[in-house]
Amino acid sequence: MKDGIHCPKLNFTNENLLKHALKNGKSIAVIFDYDNNFENNIYSGEFLIYSSKYIIKAGGFECICIDNDTQTLYPPALISALGLICDIYKDDAKRHTPKHFYEYDIHSAFNKINGNIISRKSDIKSFFNAAAFLMNISNVEMKELALKHLKNINNEYEFNIRYTNKMFIVGIKDIILGLLADIKKDEKKEVMSAKFYKSIIDISVFMCKDLREFHGINKVLLAGKMFEEDENLRIIENELIRNRFNVSYNFSDIQ
């Protein structure tokens, strides 16, 4: 599929969506999910339009590099983060790579990316891991720092949403550009963490507002393991309600 949006095969999520639609009618779904088995195809960072009769992919995030090689000596997030730097800076990527990357076999990682010995797909969990790796903290640390400081942050990293091939595509490179700029300025990690999360929250709300305008739908379902595990993402629910959406959460109203 053009623009690199990963198109998953049908799975159990579809059944839940159809059940949900039977009770609630046509809705927008925001699904932030993941599967530790990279061979599985699941919804991961998807925006869907669904009814009791159909499910349409209406939007998603740009692709990110995924390292499926379990024999490497560096964390998978390094490939995802380095791939984003390479996508942005091309041949000048090494000059913009943070110093802590060189604690690993960075030359092997560059060779993998430049030789296309990796896969690419739209993967929201890997995007979060890449952002944390860029900051030289764990995903858990990024989550906890954001939780403490989100209320004090008024600005986010810039992002773009474009409409192409009948889908809304979230461009993530601007977010990484902003994050790298803050890293070079030695910005506090709690500030960077909060700004990253605010970007994801704002993206989700903007996407739902665009889809409401485009399709005339005011109902939104938030679903997926990331919503269950990350309290910061529940802010999306509050913001959608503030924007007069009717919001349900993780199929709770059909259980």
C-alpha positions in Angstrom: 0.0 0.0 0.0 1.3 3.5 -0.9 2.7 5.7 1.9 3.9 2.6 3.8 0.8 2.2 5.9 0.7 -1.4 7.2 -2.6 -3.0 6.3 -3.4 -5.8 8.8 -5.2 -9.0 8.0 -8.5 -9.7 9.7 -8.3 -10.8 13.3 -10.3 -10.9 16.5 -10.4 -7.1 16.7 -12.7 -7.0 13.8 -15.2 -9.2 15.5 -15.2 -6.9 18.5 -15.6 -3.8 16.3 -18.6 -5.4 14.5 -20.2 -6.3 17.9 -19.6 -2.8 19.1 -21.2 -1.3 15.9 -24.3 -3.4 16.3 -24.9 -1.7 19.6 -23.5 1.8 18.9 -23.9 2.3 15.2 -21.2 3.7 12.8 -18.2 4.9 14.7 -14.5 6.0 14.5 -12.0 3.7 16.1 -8.6 4.8 17.4 -6.6 1.6 18.0 -3.2 1.7 19.7 -2.2 -1.9 20.0 0.9 -4.1 19.6 2.0 -7.7 19.5 5.4 -8.8 20.6 5.4 -11.4 17.9 6.4 -9.4 14.8 5.1 -12.1 12.5 1.5 -11.3 13.5 -0.5 -8.6 11.7 -2.6 -6.5 14.0 -4.0 -3.0 14.3 -1.3 -0.7 15.6 -1.8 3.0 15.5 -4.9 2.8 13.2 -7.8 5.1 12.7 -10.8 3.2 11.4 -14.4 3.9 10.3 -16.6 0.9 11.0 -20.3 -0.2 11.1 -22.0 -3.5 11.6 -21.3 -4.3 7.9 -17.8 -3.0 7.2 -14.5 -1.8 8.5 -12.5 0.9 6.6 -9.0 2.0 7.3 -9.3 5.8 7.3 -5.8 6.7 8.6 -2.6 5.7 10.2 1.0 6.6 11.0 3.9 6.6 8.6 6.1 3.5 8.5 9.0 3.0 10.9 12.0 0.6 10.6 11.6 -2.7 12.5 14.4 -5.0 13.3 13.2 -8.6 13.3 16.7 -10.1 13.9 16.9 -11.5 17.4 20.6 -12.1 17.1 21.7 -8.5 17.1 23.6 -7.0 20.0 21.6 -3.8 20.3 18.0 -3.1 21.3 15.3 -3.1 18.5 14.5 0.5 19.4 17.9 1.5 18.1 17.0 0.5 14.5 13.6 2.2 14.7 15.2 5.4 16.0 18.2 5.4 13.7 15.9 4.6 10.7 13.9 7.8 11.4 17.2 9.8 11.6 18.2 8.3 8.2 14.9 9.0 6.7 15.2 12.7 7.7 18.9 13.4 7.1 19.8 10.8 4.4 23.6 10.7 3.9 24.1 13.2 6.7 22.5 11.0 9.3 25.7 10.2 11.2 26.2 13.8 12.0 22.8 14.0 13.6 22.9 10.8 15.6 23.0 11.2 19.4 26.2 10.2 21.1 24.7 7.4 23.2 23.9 5.4 20.0 27.6 4.8 19.6 27.6 2.6 22.7 26.2 -0.1 20.4 27.3 -1.6 17.0 26.1 1.5 15.2 27.9 0.7 11.9 26.2 -2.6 11.7 22.9 -0.8 12.3 23.6 1.7 9.5 24.4 -1.1 7.1 21.2 -2.8 7.9 19.1 0.3 7.3 21.0 1.3 4.1 20.9 -2.2 2.8 17.2 -2.5 3.5 17.8 -5.6 5.7 14.9 -4.5 7.9 11.1 -4.4 7.6 9.0 -1.3 7.6 5.5 -0.9 9.0 3.2 1.4 10.8 3.8 0.5 14.4 2.8 2.9 17.2 4.6 0.9 20.0 7.9 0.9 18.1 7.5 4.7 17.5 7.1 5.2 21.3 10.2 3.0 21.9 12.2 4.9 19.3 11.3 8.3 20.9 12.4 7.0 24.3 15.6 5.6 22.9 16.4 9.0 21.3 16.1 10.5 24.8 18.3 7.7 26.2 15.6 6.6 28.6 13.3 3.6 28.8 9.7 3.6 27.6 8.6 3.2 31.2 10.7 6.3 32.2 9.3 8.3 29.4 5.7 7.4 30.4 6.4 8.3 34.1 8.1 11.6 33.3 5.2 12.6 31.0 2.6 11.6 33.6 4.2 14.1 36.1 4.7 17.0 33.7 2.0 16.8 30.9 -0.2 19.3 32.9 2.6 21.9 32.7 3.2 21.6 29.0 1.4 23.9 26.6 3.2 23.1 23.3 3.9 19.9 21.4 6.3 18.8 18.7 5.0 19.8 15.3 3.3 17.2 13.1 1.5 17.0 9.9 -1.6 15.2 8.7 -2.1 14.8 4.9 -4.9 13.2 2.9 -3.7 10.9 0.2 -5.0 7.8 -1.4 -8.3 8.2 0.4 -6.6 8.1 3.9 -5.3 10.5 6.4 -1.6 9.9 7.0 0.2 11.2 10.1 3.7 12.4 9.3 6.0 11.6 12.2 9.3 13.0 10.9 8.5 16.5 12.2 8.1 15.1 15.7 11.5 13.5 15.5 13.0 16.7 14.1 11.7 18.6 17.1 12.8 15.9 19.5 16.4 15.9 18.0 16.5 19.7 18.3 15.6 19.5 22.0 18.2 16.8 22.5 20.9 19.0 21.0 19.8 21.8 23.3 20.1 19.5 26.3 16.4 20.0 27.1 15.1 18.3 30.2 13.9 14.7 29.6 10.7 15.4 31.4 9.9 18.2 29.1 10.7 16.1 26.0 8.6 13.2 27.3 5.6 15.5 27.9 5.9 17.2 24.5 6.1 13.9 22.8 2.9 12.6 24.5 1.1 15.9 23.9 1.9 15.4 20.2 0.3 12.0 20.2 -2.7 13.3 22.1 -3.2 16.2 19.7 -2.7 14.0 16.6 -5.4 11.7 17.9 -7.9 14.5 18.5 -7.1 16.2 15.2 -7.6 13.0 13.3 -11.0 12.3 14.9 -12.1 15.9 14.2 -11.0 15.5 10.5 -12.9 12.2 10.3 -16.0 13.7 11.9 -15.9 16.5 9.4 -15.3 14.1 6.5 -17.7 11.3 7.4 -20.2 13.0 9.8 -19.5 10.6 12.6 -19.4 11.8 16.3 -18.8 8.5 18.1 -15.2 7.3 18.9 -14.0 4.0 20.3 -10.5 4.0 22.0 -9.1 0.4 22.0 -5.9 -1.5 22.3 -3.4 -2.6 25.0 -1.6 0.8 25.0 -4.7 2.5 26.2 -4.9 0.0 29.0 -1.2 0.3 30.0 -0.6 4.0 29.6 -2.5 6.5 31.7 -1.2 9.4 29.6 -3.1 8.2 26.6 -6.4 8.3 28.5 -6.1 12.1 28.2 -7.2 11.5 24.6 -10.6 10.5 26.0 -10.9 13.7 28.0 -9.9 15.8 25.0 -12.4 14.1 22.7 -15.2 14.6 25.2 -14.2 18.2 25.5 -14.6 18.4 21.8 -18.1 17.0 22.0 -17.4 13.5 20.9 -19.3 10.5 22.3 -16.4 8.3 23.5 -16.3 4.6 24.6 -13.3 2.7 25.8 -11.9 -0.7 25.0 -15.3 -2.4 24.3 -16.4 -1.9 27.9 -19.9 -1.2 26.8 -20.4 -4.5 25.0 -18.9 -6.8 27.8 
